[in-house]
């Protein structure tokens, strides 16, 4: 019965592998007579030896490379070699091949850093398994000195064999390796080293070790067989390396394209999931995002680029960046979607389209404006358990990137009471080859019964229940719970008359003072709202009202809304003789941040003050 030990150690050991004595005749063939000329398997020019070689190569072609796992492939080689070809076998890979799936640059002096991936020991070997495990630990990382046979085998890209390892070489190896027992593993035994080469690259080497007391020492014909085993193993290892490298790069790309952390505004809970389409294609075109906006508003985004793989993922990354950039410009959500539609054809070499849904929630108004571009409709869960979840009938519009349609996108605005759930997802959750989207949406509704269930539990339930096994699409899921409106907020509606400026100053001073803000903060807020209200009244297009909104959380934010669509120009210091034009300059200089955004009825200009503290 064979005793074979294969596997990966958790903690690698750093050391050096020994170099041979200068002028040793054993490298490439020692003329010394073996101690036993009647081995159990004699590979030297007999019919049996030929059959054994062919059988071994046949097993290797069938049993090596059954997976795309580096360690498993190394273990399969060891299982082939033990006991028919060697008493002890181990597999060494270059360190960066084993850990980063990359081919490292060679050491300038010809040395190499390697890791032992697998070890096998036959029951015919007189040395016990425990000895080999302690002498050649699996997972050990070691530096091969340039003159060592291990480094030479890789540097010269050819097999080296020692029919009988000289005691001097064994002693030097044990000394350099820092393990005295390594002398016993080498001295008087037969050693054959074969480089692992694939696609012109050296990945590592195979080490075969025999006890001449049990079988013939290695000879030239053994080198031919070892080279065949090494070529087969190297190709399988390189395939596994390339697969794992691509998978690692794909996962890195996908994680860099999806949000690192999602920070919803105060008063909202959010949970999310991304599930790749398969175990092979780890990347795809689905994404989600949560984008904070001014005034405590937030944009919830879910999108899906057609296809899978790198192209879909890279286009997805470009779209996500475009959404975040355009959203920060405070564009109306329908206009934002129109810009995405125009940008998409320039993001890919071939024809590609995408679907997307954007929901902008305003906690003050308790409203949510939604626009979708050919995407799965949103699902609303009412806080009252007696009200069934519903699919919101938002205008579907067209997918992004069609190119031949230029109609404007339509949005839909709805009220969301406290405790409501908003569920956004891609079609990978509700549609598959075996389930149409209607049945999938109904299944989604059936699994959204209790609005008070934790969001993480909801996401787990939906992905576990709805996600299809096998040939499935990737999916993104975003679930938001609407919380309380900010407790410290107030708004006023005033006519577009000159006295409205005085009223605005009064309201802001009274409200900010009631929140206990420092006097200098109240003074600054009063001055700046006076400037914005003056501009709103001066440029009013008619009798329509202006609205003042004030909110305070970690900073004080003031918004002035009017019915004029033209946005203010960037503030600049006016000429000394100018009698006006200093309002926005003051806002820019005295506030921590300011900006404007267009609305369906006009625009909003806002400013924020930071570094606040409660007055003593």
C-alpha positions in Angstrom: 0.0 0.0 0.0 1.3 3.5 -0.9 1.6 6.2 1.7 1.1 9.5 -0.2 1.0 12.9 1.5 -0.3 15.8 -0.7 -1.6 19.3 0.2 -0.8 22.9 1.1 0.7 24.1 4.4 -0.8 27.2 6.0 2.5 28.8 7.1 5.5 28.7 4.6 9.1 28.4 5.8 11.8 30.6 4.4 15.2 28.9 3.7 17.7 28.1 1.0 18.2 24.9 -1.0 21.8 23.6 -1.2 24.4 23.9 -4.0 26.5 21.0 -5.3 30.2 20.7 -4.7 32.1 22.3 -7.6 33.1 19.8 -10.2 30.6 17.1 -9.0 30.4 14.4 -11.6 26.9 13.4 -10.6 25.1 16.2 -12.5 24.1 14.8 -15.9 25.2 11.3 -15.1 27.4 9.7 -12.4 29.4 6.7 -13.6 29.4 5.1 -10.1 28.0 1.5 -10.0 24.6 1.2 -8.3 24.5 -0.8 -5.1 21.7 -3.0 -6.3 21.3 -4.1 -10.0 17.9 -5.9 -9.6 15.3 -3.2 -8.8 11.5 -3.8 -8.5 10.9 -1.8 -11.7 13.8 -1.9 -14.2 13.2 0.8 -16.8 16.3 -0.1 -18.9 15.4 -1.4 -22.4 13.0 -4.2 -21.6 9.5 -4.9 -22.9 8.1 -4.5 -19.5 9.8 -1.2 -19.0 8.3 0.1 -22.3 4.8 -1.0 -21.3 5.3 0.6 -17.9 6.3 3.9 -19.5 3.4 3.9 -21.8 1.0 3.0 -19.1 2.4 5.8 -16.9 2.1 8.4 -19.7 -1.4 7.2 -20.5 -2.4 7.7 -16.9 -0.8 11.1 -16.9 -2.8 12.2 -19.9 -6.0 11.1 -18.3 -5.5 12.0 -14.6 -3.3 15.2 -14.6 -5.2 18.5 -15.2 -8.7 17.4 -14.2 -9.3 20.8 -12.5 -8.0 24.4 -12.8 -6.5 24.3 -9.4 -2.7 24.6 -9.0 -2.4 22.5 -5.9 -4.7 19.8 -7.2 -2.8 19.5 -10.4 0.5 19.1 -8.5 -1.1 16.5 -6.3 -2.2 14.6 -9.4 1.3 14.4 -10.7 2.6 13.1 -7.4 -0.1 10.4 -7.4 1.1 9.3 -10.9 4.8 9.2 -10.0 4.4 7.3 -6.7 5.3 4.5 -6.5 5.9 3.3 -10.1 8.5 6.0 -11.0 9.9 7.3 -7.7 9.9 6.7 -4.0 9.5 10.3 -3.2 8.3 13.2 -5.4 7.7 16.9 -4.8 6.6 19.8 -6.9 8.2 23.2 -6.7 6.6 26.3 -8.3 8.1 29.7 -8.6 6.7 31.7 -5.7 4.8 34.3 -7.7 3.3 31.6 -9.9 1.9 29.9 -6.8 0.7 33.1 -5.0 0.0 35.7 -7.7 -0.3 33.5 -10.9 2.4 35.6 -12.5 5.7 34.7 -14.1 8.4 36.5 -12.0 11.5 38.1 -13.5 14.5 35.8 -13.0 17.0 36.6 -10.2 20.0 38.5 -11.5 22.3 35.9 -10.1 20.3 33.0 -11.4 18.7 32.0 -8.2 15.0 31.4 -7.7 12.3 31.6 -5.0 10.1 28.6 -5.0 7.2 27.1 -3.1 6.7 23.4 -2.5 3.1 22.7 -3.6 2.8 18.9 -3.1 4.8 16.0 -1.7 4.3 12.2 -2.2 6.0 9.3 -0.4 5.8 5.6 -1.3 5.6 2.9 1.3 8.7 1.4 -0.4 10.7 4.3 0.8 12.7 3.3 4.0 12.4 6.8 5.4 9.1 7.4 7.2 6.4 9.9 6.1 7.0 12.0 9.2 10.6 12.4 8.2 9.7 13.7 4.8 7.0 16.0 6.1 9.4 17.6 8.5 12.3 17.8 6.0 10.3 19.0 3.0 7.2 20.8 4.5 4.4 21.2 2.0 3.9 24.9 1.4 7.5 25.8 2.3 9.0 28.8 0.5 12.7 28.6 -0.2 15.4 30.5 -2.1 17.4 28.3 -4.4 21.1 29.5 -4.6 22.3 30.0 -8.2 24.7 27.1 -8.1 22.2 24.6 -6.7 20.9 21.9 -9.0 17.3 23.2 -8.4 18.1 26.7 -9.7 20.3 25.3 -12.5 17.5 23.1 -13.7 15.2 26.1 -14.1 17.9 28.5 -15.4 19.3 26.0 -18.0 15.8 24.8 -18.9 16.9 21.1 -18.9 16.6 18.1 -16.7 19.5 17.2 -14.4 19.9 13.8 -12.7 22.2 12.3 -10.1 22.3 8.5 -10.3 23.8 8.6 -6.8 23.9 11.9 -5.0 27.4 12.5 -3.6 27.8 12.9 0.1 29.4 16.3 -0.4 26.4 17.6 -2.4 24.0 16.2 0.2 26.0 17.9 3.0 26.1 21.2 1.2 22.4 21.1 0.5 21.5 20.3 4.1 23.8 23.1 5.3 22.3 25.7 2.9 18.8 24.5 3.5 19.3 24.8 7.3 17.9 21.4 7.9 20.5 18.7 8.9 18.0 15.9 8.1 18.0 16.9 4.4 21.4 15.1 4.2 19.6 11.8 4.8 17.1 12.7 2.0 19.9 13.2 -0.5 23.1 11.2 0.3 23.4 7.9 -1.5 20.0 8.3 -3.1 19.1 8.9 -6.8 17.7 12.3 -7.8 16.2 13.6 -11.0 15.0 17.2 -11.6 12.8 18.2 -14.5 11.8 21.8 -15.3 8.2 22.7 -15.6 8.0 24.7 -18.9 4.9 25.8 -20.8 4.5 28.4 -23.5 8.2 29.2 -23.3 8.0 30.1 -19.6 9.6 28.3 -16.6 7.0 27.7 -13.9 9.1 25.6 -11.5 10.4 22.0 -11.4 9.6 18.4 -10.5 11.9 16.5 -8.1 12.0 12.7 -8.2 13.9 10.8 -5.5 14.7 7.0 -5.3 16.3 4.7 -2.8 18.8 2.6 -4.9 18.4 -0.2 -2.3 14.9 -0.7 -3.6 15.2 0.0 -7.4 17.7 1.1 -10.1 19.0 4.6 -9.9 17.8 7.2 -12.5 19.3 7.0 -16.0 18.9 8.8 -19.3 15.7 7.0 -20.3 14.1 8.1 -17.0 14.9 11.7 -18.0 12.8 11.2 -21.2 9.8 10.0 -19.2 10.3 12.7 -16.5 10.3 15.3 -19.3 7.1 14.0 -20.7 5.5 14.1 -17.2 6.8 17.6 -16.7 5.5 18.9 -20.0 2.0 17.5 -19.3 2.0 18.9 -15.8 3.4 22.3 -16.8 0.8 22.8 -19.4 -2.0 21.9 -17.0 -0.4 24.2 -14.3 -0.1 27.0 -16.8 -3.7 26.6 -17.8 -4.7 26.8 -14.2 -2.4 29.8 -13.7 -3.9 31.7 -16.6 -7.4 30.9 -15.5 -6.8 32.0 -11.9 -4.9 35.1 -13.1 -7.9 36.1 -15.3 -10.3 35.3 -12.5 -8.3 37.3 -10.0 -8.1 40.2 -12.5 -11.8 40.0 -13.2 -12.6 40.0 -9.5 -10.3 43.0 -8.9 -11.9 44.8 -11.8 -15.4 44.0 -10.6 -14.7 45.1 -7.0 -13.1 48.3 -8.3 -16.2 49.1 -10.4 -18.8 48.5 -7.7 -19.1 50.8 -4.7 -16.5 50.2 -2.0 -18.9 51.3 0.7 -22.5 52.5 0.5 -23.4 55.4 2.8 -27.1 56.3 2.6 -28.1 59.7 3.9 -29.6 60.0 7.4 -33.0 58.5 7.6 -32.5 55.7 5.0 -31.3 52.1 5.3 -29.8 50.3 2.3 -28.8 46.7 1.5 -27.4 45.3 -1.7 -26.2 42.2 -3.5 -24.2 41.4 -6.6 -24.1 37.8 -7.8 -21.9 36.9 -10.9 -23.6 35.1 -13.7 -21.5 31.9 -13.3 -18.5 30.5 -11.5 -16.5 31.0 -14.7 -17.5 34.5 -15.7 -17.0 36.3 -12.5 -17.6 39.7 -14.1 -20.5 41.2 -15.9 -22.4 44.4 -16.7 -24.7 44.7 -13.7 -24.1 47.4 -11.2 -25.7 49.4 -8.4 -24.9 52.7 -6.7 -26.0 55.0 -4.0 -25.1 58.7 -4.7 -25.6 61.4 -2.0 -27.0 64.7 -3.4 -27.6 68.1 -1.9 -30.4 68.8 0.6 -30.3 65.2 2.0 -31.5 63.8 -1.3 -30.1 60.5 -2.6 -29.9 58.8 -6.1 -30.4 55.0 -6.1 -29.1 53.5 -9.3 -29.2 50.0 -10.8 -28.0 49.2 -14.3 -27.3 46.3 -16.6 -25.0 46.4 -19.7 -25.8 43.7 -22.3 -23.4 40.7 -22.2 -20.8 39.3 -19.8 -17.1 39.4 -19.4 -14.5 42.2 -19.6 -16.2 44.3 -22.2 -19.5 44.4 -20.4 -17.7 45.2 -17.1 -15.5 48.0 -18.6 -18.6 49.6 -20.2 -20.4 49.2 -16.9 -17.6 51.0 -15.1 -17.7 53.9 -17.6 -21.5 54.2 -17.2 -21.3 54.1 -13.5 -18.7 56.9 -13.5 -20.8 58.9 -15.9 -23.9 58.5 -13.7 -22.0 59.7 -10.6 -20.5 62.7 -12.5 -23.8 63.8 -14.0 -25.6 63.3 -10.8 -23.2 65.6 -8.9 -24.0 68.3 -11.5 -27.6 68.2 -10.1 -29.1 67.6 -13.5 -32.8 66.7 -13.7 -33.0 62.9 -13.7 -34.6 62.7 -17.1 -31.8 64.9 -18.6 -29.2 62.8 -16.9 -30.6 59.6 -18.5 -30.6 61.4 -21.9 -26.9 62.1 -21.5 -26.2 58.5 -20.7 -28.1 57.4 -23.8 -25.9 59.7 -25.9 -22.7 58.6 -24.3 -23.1 54.8 -24.5 -22.3 54.3 -28.2 -18.9 55.8 -27.6 -18.0 53.4 -24.8 -17.7 50.2 -26.8 -16.2 49.1 -30.1 -19.2 47.0 -31.0 -22.9 47.6 -30.8 -24.0 47.5 -27.2 -27.0 48.6 -25.2 -27.9 48.9 -21.5 -30.8 49.3 -19.2 -30.9 51.5 -16.2 -33.2 52.8 -13.4 -32.5 55.9 -11.3 -34.6 56.9 -8.3 -34.0 60.2 -6.6 -35.5 60.4 -3.1 -36.2 63.7 -1.4 -36.6 63.1 2.4 -38.1 66.5 3.0 -40.9 66.2 0.4 -41.3 62.4 1.0 -41.2 62.0 -2.8 -39.2 59.8 -5.2 -38.7 60.7 -8.8 -37.9 57.6 -10.9 -36.8 57.3 -14.5 -36.1 53.9 -16.2 -34.5 53.1 -19.5 -35.9 49.7 -20.6 -35.2 48.4 -17.1 -37.0 46.1 -14.7 -39.7 48.2 -13.0 -39.3 49.1 -9.3 -41.2 47.3 -6.5 -42.8 49.2 -3.6 -43.5 47.7 -0.3 -46.0 49.7 1.8 -45.2 50.0 5.6 -48.8 48.7 6.3 -48.5 44.9 6.1 -52.2 44.7 5.0 -51.2 46.5 1.7 -49.7 44.1 -0.8 -46.3 44.9 -2.4 -46.8 46.4 -5.9 -44.9 46.9 -9.1 -44.8 50.6 -9.7 -46.0 51.5 -13.2 -43.1 53.8 -14.2 -42.8 54.7 -17.9 -40.5 52.1 -19.5 -38.8 54.4 -22.0 -36.2 52.9 -24.3 -32.9 51.1 -23.4 -29.7 53.2 -23.5 -27.6 53.2 -26.6 -30.1 52.4 -29.4 -29.0 55.5 -31.2 -31.9 55.9 -33.7 -34.4 57.2 -31.1 -34.1 60.7 -29.6 -37.4 61.2 -27.7 -36.9 62.6 -24.2 -37.1 60.3 -21.3 -40.2 60.4 -19.0 -40.1 60.2 -15.2 -42.6 59.2 -12.6 -42.9 60.8 -9.1 -44.5 59.0 -6.2 -45.0 59.6 -2.5 -43.1 57.2 -0.2 -44.3 57.2 3.5 -42.0 56.4 6.3 -41.1 52.7 6.5 -41.7 52.0 2.8 -39.3 49.7 0.9 -38.0 50.5 -2.6 -36.7 47.4 -4.4 -34.5 47.8 -7.5 -33.0 44.9 -9.4 -31.6 43.7 -12.7 -33.4 41.1 -14.9 -30.9 38.4 -13.7 -33.0 38.2 -10.5 -36.4 37.7 -12.1 -35.8 36.3 -15.6 -34.1 33.3 -17.0 -34.3 30.8 -19.9 -36.7 28.8 -17.8 -38.7 31.6 -16.3 -40.3 34.6 -18.0 -40.1 38.0 -16.4 -43.7 38.1 -15.4 -43.4 34.9 -13.3 -40.2 36.2 -11.8 -41.7 39.5 -10.8 -44.6 37.7 -9.2 -42.2 35.5 -7.3 -40.4 38.6 -6.2 -43.7 40.1 -4.8 -44.5 36.8 -3.0 -41.2 37.0 -1.1 -41.6 40.6 0.1 -44.4 40.1 2.6 -43.2 41.7 5.9 -42.0 45.4 5.5 -40.3 45.2 8.9 -37.9 42.4 8.0 -34.3 43.3 8.1 -32.9 44.4 4.7 -30.0 42.0 4.8 -32.4 39.1 5.4 -34.6 40.3 2.5 -31.6 40.3 0.2 -30.5 36.9 1.3 -34.1 35.5 0.8 -34.5 37.1 -2.6 -31.1 35.9 -4.0 -31.6 32.4 -2.5 -35.1 32.0 -3.7 -35.1 33.7 -7.1 -31.5 33.3 -8.4 -31.4 30.4 -10.8 -28.6 27.8 -10.7 -26.5 26.8 -13.7 -26.7 29.0 -16.8 -27.9 32.2 -15.2 -27.4 35.9 -15.8 -25.5 38.1 -13.3 -27.7 40.1 -11.0 -27.7 43.3 -8.9 -30.1 44.0 -6.1 -30.7 47.2 -4.1 -33.2 47.5 -1.3 -33.9 50.8 0.5 -36.0 51.5 3.5 -37.4 55.1 3.8 -36.9 56.5 7.3 -37.9 59.6 9.1 -37.5 63.0 7.6 -34.8 65.1 9.2 -36.2 66.3 12.6 -34.4 69.6 12.3 -35.8 71.0 9.0 -38.2 73.7 8.0 -39.5 75.3 4.8 -41.4 78.5 3.9 -43.2 79.6 0.7 -43.1 83.3 0.0 -44.4 85.4 -2.9 -41.9 86.8 -5.4 -42.2 90.2 -4.0 -39.6 92.5 -2.5 -40.8 92.1 1.1 -40.1 88.4 0.8 -36.4 89.0 1.3 -37.1 90.5 4.7 -39.4 87.6 5.6 -36.7 85.1 4.5 -34.1 86.7 6.8 -36.5 86.6 9.7 -37.5 83.0 9.2 -33.9 81.8 8.9 -32.7 83.8 12.0 -35.6 82.5 14.1 -35.3 78.9 13.0 -31.5 78.6 13.2 -31.6 80.3 16.6 -34.2 77.8 17.9 -31.7 75.0 17.0 -29.1 76.5 19.3 -26.6 77.4 16.6 -23.9 79.9 17.4 -24.7 83.6 16.7 -22.0 84.0 14.0 -23.5 81.0 12.1 -26.9 82.5 12.4 -25.6 85.9 11.1 -23.9 84.2 8.1 -27.0 82.2 7.2 -29.1 85.3 7.4 -26.8 87.3 5.2 -26.5 84.6 2.5 -30.2 83.7 2.4 -30.8 87.4 1.9 -28.6 87.4 -1.2 -30.2 84.3 -2.7 -33.7 85.5 -2.0 -32.9 88.9 -3.5 -31.7 87.2 -6.7 -34.8 85.0 -6.8 -37.2 88.0 -6.5 -35.2 90.2 -8.9 -35.2 87.6 -11.7 -38.7 86.2 -11.0 -40.5 85.3 -14.2 -43.9 86.0 -12.7 -45.9 86.0 -9.5 -45.0 82.4 -8.8 -43.7 81.8 -5.2 -40.2 81.2 -4.0 -39.4 78.5 -1.4 -36.9 78.6 1.4 -35.8 75.3 2.9 -33.5 75.0 6.0 -32.1 71.7 7.4 -29.5 70.9 10.0 -27.7 67.6 10.7 -23.9 67.7 10.6 -24.1 71.0 8.8 -26.6 73.7 8.1 -28.0 73.7 4.5 -30.2 76.4 3.1 -32.0 76.1 -0.3 -33.9 78.8 -2.2 -36.1 77.6 -5.0 -37.7 79.7 -7.7 -39.4 79.4 -11.0 -36.6 80.6 -13.2 -34.8 77.9 -15.1 -31.5 79.8 -15.9 -28.8 78.7 -13.4 -26.5 81.3 -11.8 -23.1 81.8 -13.3 -20.0 81.0 -11.2 -19.3 83.7 -8.7 -16.5 86.2 -9.5 -15.3 89.3 -7.7 -17.1 92.2 -9.3 -15.5 95.5 -10.3 -15.2 98.1 -7.6 -17.6 100.4 -9.4 -20.2 97.7 -9.9 -23.4 98.4 -7.8 -24.5 94.7 -7.9 -23.2 91.2 -8.5 -21.7 90.6 -5.2 -24.3 88.1 -3.9 -23.0 84.9 -5.3 -19.4 86.0 -4.5 -20.4 86.3 -0.9 -22.1 83.0 -0.9 -19.0 81.4 -2.5 -16.6 83.0 0.0 -18.6 82.5 3.2 -20.1 79.0 2.8 -18.4 75.6 3.0 -20.1 74.6 -0.3 -22.7 75.9 -2.6 -24.4 75.0 -5.9 -27.5 74.9 -8.0 -29.7 72.4 -9.7 -32.6 72.6 -12.2 -36.0 71.3 -11.3 -39.2 70.6 -13.3 -40.5 74.1 -12.3 -37.3 76.2 -12.2 -34.1 75.8 -10.2 -32.8 75.6 -6.6 -29.7 77.5 -5.4 -28.2 76.3 -2.1 -25.3 76.8 0.4 -24.0 74.9 3.3 -22.2 76.0 6.5 -20.0 73.6 8.4 -18.0 73.6 11.7 -21.1 74.2 13.7 -21.5 73.9 17.4 -24.4 74.4 19.7 -24.3 77.9 21.4 -23.4 77.9 25.1 
